[in-house]
Structure formats: structure tokens, C-alpha cells
């Protein structure tokens, strides 16, 4: 299995204090790799480092064979990485369709944009029914669909999904994770950043645990679930 993303010895600091301390992990092409960790473990800082929003002070982030550490965010997105941000974050005063089209802002061809839009609306029939509705008037679950659909509009090679269960009911969490699995089945590689260990391990192929800015464990879902330290931290 070849890696599409390799993170090697990454240190990322805020105000000279390292949040990430020598983080190394890899994401295999075509699979769902999860990154588990509690609040304050450094998960979001790692996402920001990958996207160039908080560049690492040391280490390498290699995407498709190219070191992207320190590149501006728009070039990282153009290389084929999209992010579904924590908390969904739709544009509330734009319609569903306008939100989705923003995801393809780097695509020049109207024909390709319309093809992608049709595909997204096929994945999310509820959005097809409400394509003219203002995104800010939709439920949390529907906004999550808009956010995921917007990320897919740029036809990413790697989709970063940051805390998709945040603020959703158990039913909608399950629905969201089923959507993430179906997206992966379409051939898109996923890095899933989460605290919800049960749902995450159920759909992932491999995982890493981040604790206090360091990778503390890695393995298959079965291996991680069997580890006593992981069970103590996440399964109660």
C-alpha cells in the first residue's frame, strides 16, 4: 500500500511553545486513516500544519511525493487536499448551491463544475431538494452535508475531516460516518480526525493516537481497541 501523505518529525509551535513534538504518521492512498485524541492533544494543530495555516517549524509533510511544509494554503489545496472543518462552518447567507460552488473556486470549466455539482446532489438528495435554501437556515445535520459536499467539489485526492461528530445527535453522527465511508468507497483517501472512538474505528482501516503532541499508539482498529491505554482513555 503506497502512502499519499507522510508526516515526518513535525514540530509546530505557538509563541515558541511546541504543541506538536516530533509527530510522524502516514496515510495510505485509498483508505480511511483516523487520528484519535482528546481535546488539547494537538489534532487541530496537525490539521493546520498540513494545510499551511500554522506551518511547522521543523519536519516534513510530503503529499504525493512533494514536501508541502511551508507552502501557502492555496497551493496545498490546489495540490489536491480539501478540509471539512470542525463545526461545519457554512456560509449562512449563501444558498446551498452557492456554498457548494465555492468549493470549486479553482476550477475554470463551468462544465466540470456542473458535473461535480450533479454528483454531489446525487450523494446528498436532501441538498438537491433545498439547493436554493439559505445554508444558515438548515439543521446541523444538513449543514454537515453542505460542508462535506463543498469539500468534495474540488475533487480532492485527500479529504481531511475534522471532528465530524461535533454537536450532532447520535443518529446524525451515524449518518455522517456512513457518508464518509461511502466517499472513501468512491476512491477518495480520508484522514479522519476525531474523538468519537467507537464510530471512528468502525469505519477506519488504520489509526494513530495523539497525546500531548506526540503519537502514542498506532495500528489497525482491532489493535487499537485491544490496547489497554487506549481502552482506558476512550472506552472508559
KEFIFI-601741 format. One record per residue (C-alpha): x, y, z; residue number from 0; residue in three letters. Coordinates in Angstrom, 2 decimals. Example, Ala and Ser with C-alpha at 12.3 -4.5 7.8 and 13.67 -1.06 7.14 Angstrom:
<lokols>
X = 12.30	Y = -4.50	Z = 7.80	k = 0	r = ALA
X = 13.67	Y = -1.06	Z = 7.14	k = 1	r = SER
</lokols>
This chain:
<lokols>
X = 0.00	Y = 0.00	Z = 0.00	k = 0	r = UNK
X = 1.52	Y = 3.35	Z = -1.03	k = 1	r = UNK
X = 1.32	Y = 6.44	Z = 1.17	k = 2	r = UNK
X = -0.29	Y = 9.59	Z = -0.22	k = 3	r = UNK
X = 0.68	Y = 11.64	Z = 2.87	k = 4	r = UNK
X = 3.78	Y = 11.20	Z = 5.02	k = 5	r = UNK
X = 4.40	Y = 13.35	Z = 8.08	k = 6	r = UNK
X = 7.93	Y = 13.06	Z = 9.41	k = 7	r = UNK
X = 9.19	Y = 14.52	Z = 12.68	k = 8	r = UNK
X = 6.88	Y = 17.55	Z = 12.68	k = 9	r = UNK
X = 7.23	Y = 20.19	Z = 15.38	k = 10	r = UNK
X = 4.68	Y = 23.02	Z = 15.36	k = 11	r = UNK
X = 4.76	Y = 25.84	Z = 17.87	k = 12	r = UNK
X = 2.54	Y = 28.69	Z = 19.05	k = 13	r = UNK
X = 4.50	Y = 31.52	Z = 20.71	k = 14	r = UNK
X = 7.66	Y = 29.35	Z = 20.79	k = 15	r = UNK
X = 5.92	Y = 26.57	Z = 22.76	k = 16	r = UNK
X = 5.78	Y = 23.32	Z = 20.78	k = 17	r = UNK
X = 2.29	Y = 21.85	Z = 20.51	k = 18	r = UNK
X = 3.40	Y = 19.06	Z = 18.16	k = 19	r = UNK
X = 6.59	Y = 17.32	Z = 19.24	k = 20	r = UNK
X = 8.12	Y = 15.11	Z = 16.57	k = 21	r = UNK
X = 4.87	Y = 13.79	Z = 15.08	k = 22	r = UNK
X = 5.32	Y = 11.11	Z = 12.40	k = 23	r = UNK
X = 2.50	Y = 9.27	Z = 10.66	k = 24	r = UNK
X = 1.42	Y = 8.18	Z = 7.19	k = 25	r = UNK
X = -1.86	Y = 7.98	Z = 5.28	k = 26	r = UNK
X = -2.25	Y = 5.19	Z = 2.72	k = 27	r = UNK
X = -3.88	Y = 6.00	Z = -0.60	k = 28	r = UNK
X = -7.47	Y = 4.83	Z = -0.93	k = 29	r = UNK
X = -8.00	Y = 4.16	Z = 2.77	k = 30	r = UNK
X = -9.54	Y = 5.84	Z = 5.81	k = 31	r = UNK
X = -6.83	Y = 6.66	Z = 8.35	k = 32	r = UNK
X = -8.01	Y = 8.05	Z = 11.66	k = 33	r = UNK
X = -6.28	Y = 10.33	Z = 14.13	k = 34	r = UNK
X = -7.71	Y = 9.94	Z = 17.62	k = 35	r = UNK
X = -7.02	Y = 12.28	Z = 20.50	k = 36	r = UNK
X = -8.72	Y = 14.17	Z = 23.30	k = 37	r = UNK
X = -9.11	Y = 17.95	Z = 23.43	k = 38	r = UNK
X = -5.71	Y = 19.61	Z = 23.61	k = 39	r = UNK
X = -3.84	Y = 16.62	Z = 22.17	k = 40	r = UNK
X = -2.73	Y = 18.58	Z = 19.10	k = 41	r = UNK
X = -5.13	Y = 17.17	Z = 16.49	k = 42	r = UNK
X = -6.32	Y = 20.52	Z = 15.13	k = 43	r = UNK
X = -2.77	Y = 21.89	Z = 15.17	k = 44	r = UNK
X = -1.72	Y = 18.97	Z = 12.96	k = 45	r = UNK
X = -4.58	Y = 19.72	Z = 10.54	k = 46	r = UNK
X = -3.50	Y = 23.38	Z = 10.46	k = 47	r = UNK
X = 0.10	Y = 22.31	Z = 9.82	k = 48	r = UNK
X = -0.93	Y = 20.10	Z = 6.87	k = 49	r = UNK
X = -2.98	Y = 22.95	Z = 5.39	k = 50	r = UNK
X = -0.21	Y = 25.52	Z = 5.85	k = 51	r = UNK
X = -2.28	Y = 27.63	Z = 8.25	k = 52	r = UNK
X = 0.25	Y = 27.09	Z = 11.06	k = 53	r = UNK
X = 3.42	Y = 25.92	Z = 9.29	k = 54	r = UNK
X = 5.67	Y = 23.52	Z = 11.20	k = 55	r = UNK
X = 8.98	Y = 24.89	Z = 12.48	k = 56	r = UNK
X = 10.67	Y = 21.55	Z = 11.74	k = 57	r = UNK
X = 9.90	Y = 18.29	Z = 9.94	k = 58	r = UNK
X = 8.48	Y = 17.28	Z = 6.58	k = 59	r = UNK
X = 4.92	Y = 16.95	Z = 5.26	k = 60	r = UNK
X = 5.11	Y = 15.03	Z = 2.00	k = 61	r = UNK
X = 1.97	Y = 14.85	Z = -0.17	k = 62	r = UNK
X = 2.11	Y = 12.81	Z = -3.39	k = 63	r = UNK
X = 5.90	Y = 12.85	Z = -3.20	k = 64	r = UNK
X = 6.22	Y = 16.63	Z = -2.74	k = 65	r = UNK
X = 7.19	Y = 18.34	Z = 0.54	k = 66	r = UNK
X = 4.36	Y = 20.84	Z = 1.11	k = 67	r = UNK
X = 5.51	Y = 22.04	Z = 4.57	k = 68	r = UNK
X = 5.61	Y = 25.82	Z = 4.46	k = 69	r = UNK
X = 3.74	Y = 26.20	Z = 1.16	k = 70	r = UNK
X = 0.89	Y = 28.75	Z = 1.12	k = 71	r = UNK
X = -2.53	Y = 27.23	Z = 1.80	k = 72	r = UNK
X = -3.96	Y = 27.91	Z = -1.69	k = 73	r = UNK
X = -1.14	Y = 25.87	Z = -3.26	k = 74	r = UNK
X = -1.73	Y = 23.00	Z = -0.85	k = 75	r = UNK
X = -5.44	Y = 22.99	Z = -1.73	k = 76	r = UNK
X = -4.58	Y = 23.14	Z = -5.44	k = 77	r = UNK
X = -2.31	Y = 20.09	Z = -4.98	k = 78	r = UNK
X = -5.39	Y = 18.05	Z = -4.04	k = 79	r = UNK
X = -6.09	Y = 18.37	Z = -0.31	k = 80	r = UNK
X = -9.52	Y = 19.50	Z = 0.93	k = 81	r = UNK
X = -10.68	Y = 20.00	Z = 4.52	k = 82	r = UNK
X = -14.08	Y = 19.63	Z = 6.15	k = 83	r = UNK
X = -13.55	Y = 21.96	Z = 9.11	k = 84	r = UNK
X = -14.57	Y = 21.34	Z = 12.69	k = 85	r = UNK
X = -18.03	Y = 22.73	Z = 13.42	k = 86	r = UNK
X = -19.17	Y = 22.58	Z = 9.74	k = 87	r = UNK
X = -18.79	Y = 26.35	Z = 9.06	k = 88	r = UNK
X = -21.11	Y = 27.03	Z = 6.14	k = 89	r = UNK
X = -21.65	Y = 30.49	Z = 4.63	k = 90	r = UNK
X = -25.03	Y = 31.15	Z = 6.29	k = 91	r = UNK
X = -26.30	Y = 33.89	Z = 3.95	k = 92	r = UNK
X = -25.50	Y = 31.96	Z = 0.78	k = 93	r = UNK
X = -27.71	Y = 29.24	Z = -0.68	k = 94	r = UNK
X = -26.82	Y = 25.55	Z = -0.61	k = 95	r = UNK
X = -25.78	Y = 25.68	Z = -4.27	k = 96	r = UNK
X = -23.67	Y = 28.81	Z = -3.76	k = 97	r = UNK
X = -21.90	Y = 27.16	Z = -0.81	k = 98	r = UNK
X = -21.15	Y = 24.09	Z = -2.92	k = 99	r = UNK
X = -19.86	Y = 26.13	Z = -5.87	k = 100	r = UNK
X = -17.38	Y = 27.92	Z = -3.60	k = 101	r = UNK
X = -15.68	Y = 24.55	Z = -3.12	k = 102	r = UNK
X = -14.77	Y = 24.55	Z = -6.83	k = 103	r = UNK
X = -13.41	Y = 28.10	Z = -6.88	k = 104	r = UNK
X = -10.14	Y = 26.96	Z = -8.51	k = 105	r = UNK
X = -11.93	Y = 25.16	Z = -11.36	k = 106	r = UNK
X = -12.28	Y = 27.24	Z = -14.54	k = 107	r = UNK
X = -14.60	Y = 24.94	Z = -16.53	k = 108	r = UNK
X = -18.33	Y = 25.52	Z = -16.00	k = 109	r = UNK
X = -18.99	Y = 22.09	Z = -17.49	k = 110	r = UNK
X = -16.80	Y = 20.35	Z = -14.88	k = 111	r = UNK
X = -18.34	Y = 22.42	Z = -12.05	k = 112	r = UNK
X = -21.86	Y = 21.40	Z = -13.16	k = 113	r = UNK
X = -20.80	Y = 17.73	Z = -13.39	k = 114	r = UNK
X = -19.38	Y = 17.84	Z = -9.86	k = 115	r = UNK
X = -22.46	Y = 19.66	Z = -8.57	k = 116	r = UNK
X = -24.73	Y = 16.98	Z = -10.07	k = 117	r = UNK
X = -22.62	Y = 14.26	Z = -8.43	k = 118	r = UNK
X = -22.76	Y = 15.95	Z = -5.01	k = 119	r = UNK
X = -26.54	Y = 16.39	Z = -5.25	k = 120	r = UNK
X = -26.81	Y = 12.70	Z = -6.13	k = 121	r = UNK
X = -24.82	Y = 11.80	Z = -2.99	k = 122	r = UNK
X = -26.99	Y = 14.18	Z = -0.91	k = 123	r = UNK
X = -30.58	Y = 14.09	Z = -2.25	k = 124	r = UNK
X = -31.69	Y = 16.32	Z = 0.65	k = 125	r = UNK
X = -29.44	Y = 19.10	Z = -0.66	k = 126	r = UNK
X = -30.91	Y = 18.67	Z = -4.15	k = 127	r = UNK
X = -34.34	Y = 19.41	Z = -2.68	k = 128	r = UNK
X = -33.01	Y = 22.52	Z = -0.90	k = 129	r = UNK
X = -30.38	Y = 23.87	Z = -3.29	k = 130	r = UNK
X = -31.95	Y = 27.36	Z = -3.19	k = 131	r = UNK
X = -32.32	Y = 27.47	Z = 0.61	k = 132	r = UNK
X = -30.01	Y = 29.68	Z = 2.69	k = 133	r = UNK
X = -27.48	Y = 27.40	Z = 4.38	k = 134	r = UNK
X = -27.82	Y = 29.26	Z = 7.70	k = 135	r = UNK
X = -31.49	Y = 28.22	Z = 7.99	k = 136	r = UNK
X = -30.74	Y = 24.48	Z = 7.75	k = 137	r = UNK
X = -30.39	Y = 21.94	Z = 10.57	k = 138	r = UNK
X = -26.99	Y = 20.92	Z = 11.91	k = 139	r = UNK
X = -27.10	Y = 17.62	Z = 10.02	k = 140	r = UNK
X = -27.96	Y = 19.35	Z = 6.75	k = 141	r = UNK
X = -25.18	Y = 21.89	Z = 7.26	k = 142	r = UNK
X = -22.77	Y = 18.98	Z = 7.76	k = 143	r = UNK
X = -23.84	Y = 17.66	Z = 4.34	k = 144	r = UNK
X = -23.23	Y = 21.10	Z = 2.79	k = 145	r = UNK
X = -19.77	Y = 21.25	Z = 4.36	k = 146	r = UNK
X = -18.82	Y = 17.76	Z = 3.14	k = 147	r = UNK
X = -20.26	Y = 18.44	Z = -0.32	k = 148	r = UNK
X = -18.33	Y = 21.72	Z = -0.57	k = 149	r = UNK
X = -15.10	Y = 19.87	Z = 0.25	k = 150	r = UNK
X = -15.79	Y = 17.30	Z = -2.49	k = 151	r = UNK
X = -16.41	Y = 19.99	Z = -5.12	k = 152	r = UNK
X = -12.66	Y = 20.45	Z = -5.66	k = 153	r = UNK
X = -12.28	Y = 16.72	Z = -6.46	k = 154	r = UNK
X = -9.66	Y = 16.17	Z = -3.75	k = 155	r = UNK
X = -7.11	Y = 13.36	Z = -3.67	k = 156	r = UNK
X = -7.11	Y = 13.60	Z = 0.15	k = 157	r = UNK
X = -10.02	Y = 14.71	Z = 2.32	k = 158	r = UNK
X = -9.25	Y = 15.90	Z = 5.87	k = 159	r = UNK
X = -12.35	Y = 15.58	Z = 8.05	k = 160	r = UNK
X = -12.01	Y = 17.40	Z = 11.38	k = 161	r = UNK
X = -14.38	Y = 16.30	Z = 14.19	k = 162	r = UNK
X = -17.43	Y = 15.40	Z = 12.04	k = 163	r = UNK
X = -19.43	Y = 14.27	Z = 15.10	k = 164	r = UNK
X = -19.11	Y = 17.60	Z = 16.92	k = 165	r = UNK
X = -22.50	Y = 18.94	Z = 18.04	k = 166	r = UNK
X = -24.59	Y = 16.33	Z = 16.22	k = 167	r = UNK
X = -27.15	Y = 13.89	Z = 17.63	k = 168	r = UNK
X = -26.17	Y = 10.18	Z = 17.73	k = 169	r = UNK
X = -28.42	Y = 9.47	Z = 14.72	k = 170	r = UNK
X = -26.80	Y = 12.20	Z = 12.63	k = 171	r = UNK
X = -23.32	Y = 11.15	Z = 13.76	k = 172	r = UNK
X = -24.01	Y = 7.65	Z = 12.44	k = 173	r = UNK
X = -25.36	Y = 9.11	Z = 9.18	k = 174	r = UNK
X = -22.28	Y = 11.33	Z = 8.80	k = 175	r = UNK
X = -19.89	Y = 8.43	Z = 9.31	k = 176	r = UNK
X = -21.79	Y = 6.35	Z = 6.75	k = 177	r = UNK
X = -21.36	Y = 9.23	Z = 4.29	k = 178	r = UNK
X = -17.60	Y = 9.37	Z = 4.99	k = 179	r = UNK
X = -17.35	Y = 5.63	Z = 4.38	k = 180	r = UNK
X = -19.26	Y = 5.91	Z = 1.08	k = 181	r = UNK
X = -16.99	Y = 8.78	Z = -0.04	k = 182	r = UNK
X = -13.96	Y = 6.58	Z = 0.62	k = 183	r = UNK
X = -15.59	Y = 3.78	Z = -1.38	k = 184	r = UNK
X = -15.62	Y = 6.20	Z = -4.34	k = 185	r = UNK
X = -11.82	Y = 6.21	Z = -4.19	k = 186	r = UNK
X = -11.10	Y = 9.29	Z = -2.08	k = 187	r = UNK
X = -8.47	Y = 8.93	Z = 0.64	k = 188	r = UNK
X = -9.66	Y = 10.19	Z = 4.04	k = 189	r = UNK
X = -7.79	Y = 11.41	Z = 7.12	k = 190	r = UNK
X = -10.45	Y = 11.40	Z = 9.85	k = 191	r = UNK
X = -9.64	Y = 13.47	Z = 12.94	k = 192	r = UNK
X = -11.97	Y = 12.56	Z = 15.81	k = 193	r = UNK
X = -12.68	Y = 11.99	Z = 19.50	k = 194	r = UNK
X = -15.60	Y = 9.61	Z = 18.90	k = 195	r = UNK
X = -13.57	Y = 6.41	Z = 19.05	k = 196	r = UNK
X = -16.39	Y = 3.87	Z = 18.53	k = 197	r = UNK
X = -17.71	Y = 5.27	Z = 15.24	k = 198	r = UNK
X = -14.24	Y = 6.18	Z = 14.01	k = 199	r = UNK
X = -12.68	Y = 2.74	Z = 14.48	k = 200	r = UNK
X = -15.77	Y = 1.15	Z = 12.91	k = 201	r = UNK
X = -15.04	Y = 2.76	Z = 9.51	k = 202	r = UNK
X = -11.23	Y = 3.21	Z = 9.58	k = 203	r = UNK
X = -8.58	Y = 0.95	Z = 8.08	k = 204	r = UNK
X = -5.72	Y = 2.20	Z = 10.27	k = 205	r = UNK
X = -5.29	Y = 4.70	Z = 13.06	k = 206	r = UNK
X = -2.96	Y = 6.80	Z = 15.16	k = 207	r = UNK
X = -3.48	Y = 8.16	Z = 18.68	k = 208	r = UNK
X = -2.18	Y = 11.63	Z = 19.51	k = 209	r = UNK
X = -1.49	Y = 12.50	Z = 23.13	k = 210	r = UNK
X = 0.13	Y = 15.74	Z = 24.36	k = 211	r = UNK
X = 1.51	Y = 16.48	Z = 20.93	k = 212	r = UNK
X = 3.06	Y = 13.06	Z = 20.31	k = 213	r = UNK
X = 1.90	Y = 9.86	Z = 18.59	k = 214	r = UNK
X = 1.34	Y = 7.46	Z = 21.48	k = 215	r = UNK
X = -0.10	Y = 4.48	Z = 19.59	k = 216	r = UNK
X = -0.82	Y = 3.23	Z = 16.08	k = 217	r = UNK
X = -2.32	Y = 0.14	Z = 14.49	k = 218	r = UNK
X = -5.40	Y = -1.39	Z = 12.93	k = 219	r = UNK
X = -8.78	Y = -0.66	Z = 14.57	k = 220	r = UNK
X = -8.66	Y = -4.10	Z = 16.22	k = 221	r = UNK
X = -5.14	Y = -3.50	Z = 17.55	k = 222	r = UNK
X = -6.01	Y = -0.03	Z = 18.89	k = 223	r = UNK
X = -9.21	Y = -1.24	Z = 20.55	k = 224	r = UNK
X = -7.23	Y = -4.01	Z = 22.25	k = 225	r = UNK
X = -4.64	Y = -1.68	Z = 23.80	k = 226	r = UNK
X = -5.24	Y = -1.07	Z = 27.49	k = 227	r = UNK
X = -4.07	Y = 2.57	Z = 27.38	k = 228	r = UNK
X = -6.45	Y = 3.32	Z = 24.50	k = 229	r = UNK
X = -9.31	Y = 1.49	Z = 26.25	k = 230	r = UNK
X = -8.68	Y = 3.44	Z = 29.48	k = 231	r = UNK
X = -8.60	Y = 6.77	Z = 27.64	k = 232	r = UNK
X = -11.53	Y = 6.29	Z = 25.26	k = 233	r = UNK
X = -13.69	Y = 3.37	Z = 26.27	k = 234	r = UNK
X = -13.97	Y = 4.21	Z = 29.97	k = 235	r = UNK
</lokols>
